[in-house]
């Protein structure tokens, strides 16, 4: 499940930003191009092996994305998963905004108490030890959860 958190907080903001800057047709064209580049045999589905070769994060979450459990990821399954991730990212963003009572763009220990998962790791997340969590610290922490073991 670590990969899900990573994708949610790393990849999805990039896609959301991209969606704001480009039109729907451009996004669809980019998706088609990416899908084709991973679907090496051109059968309209991405196998776990194809994902492992060209999209390791997708391979890590393959079984979750493959909702019909047929061993292949369709465009519809990937899009549905992406939409669900985007929804979770927006919800988390709203939770962060709501928790930031003084609207200074950071979370104090008291504000973070409203978010149990952040609160439980407050000292670990607060990398500059200023008693405040900023979005970079939160992102870096979430990224560290998905980093491959060395």
PEHU-V973798 format. One record per residue. N is the residue number from 1. PHI is phi in whole degrees, 0 to 359 (NA if undefined). Layout:
BEGIN
N/PHI ; N/PHI
END
This chain:
BEGIN
1/NA ; 2/301 ; 3/299 ; 4/297 ; 5/299 ; 6/299 ; 7/299 ; 8/302 ; 9/264 ; 10/250 ; 11/286 ; 12/295 ; 13/300 ; 14/295 ; 15/294 ; 16/296 ; 17/297 ; 18/300 ; 19/296 ; 20/289 ; 21/267 ; 22/232 ; 23/279 ; 24/299 ; 25/296 ; 26/294 ; 27/294 ; 28/297 ; 29/296 ; 30/295 ; 31/299 ; 32/302 ; 33/298 ; 34/295 ; 35/300 ; 36/297 ; 37/291 ; 38/270 ; 39/282 ; 40/301 ; 41/271 ; 42/67 ; 43/271 ; 44/85 ; 45/223 ; 46/258 ; 47/279 ; 48/298 ; 49/294 ; 50/296 ; 51/297 ; 52/300 ; 53/286 ; 54/239 ; 55/213 ; 56/305 ; 57/296 ; 58/294 ; 59/297 ; 60/298 ; 61/256 ; 62/309 ; 63/294 ; 64/284 ; 65/289 ; 66/283 ; 67/294 ; 68/266 ; 69/53 ; 70/260 ; 71/84 ; 72/217 ; 73/263 ; 74/270 ; 75/300 ; 76/297 ; 77/295 ; 78/294 ; 79/296 ; 80/297 ; 81/296 ; 82/298 ; 83/297 ; 84/296 ; 85/295 ; 86/298 ; 87/298 ; 88/295 ; 89/297 ; 90/297 ; 91/298 ; 92/295 ; 93/300 ; 94/295 ; 95/297 ; 96/298 ; 97/297 ; 98/294 ; 99/292 ; 100/283 ; 101/301 ; 102/269 ; 103/54 ; 104/262 ; 105/84 ; 106/226 ; 107/245 ; 108/283 ; 109/302 ; 110/295 ; 111/293 ; 112/294 ; 113/301 ; 114/287 ; 115/238 ; 116/308 ; 117/292 ; 118/287 ; 119/301 ; 120/296 ; 121/243 ; 122/310 ; 123/296 ; 124/291 ; 125/285 ; 126/288 ; 127/293 ; 128/266 ; 129/56 ; 130/263 ; 131/77 ; 132/226 ; 133/255 ; 134/253 ; 135/297 ; 136/294 ; 137/297 ; 138/296 ; 139/298 ; 140/299 ; 141/296 ; 142/297 ; 143/297 ; 144/294 ; 145/292 ; 146/259 ; 147/294 ; 148/297 ; 149/294 ; 150/263
END
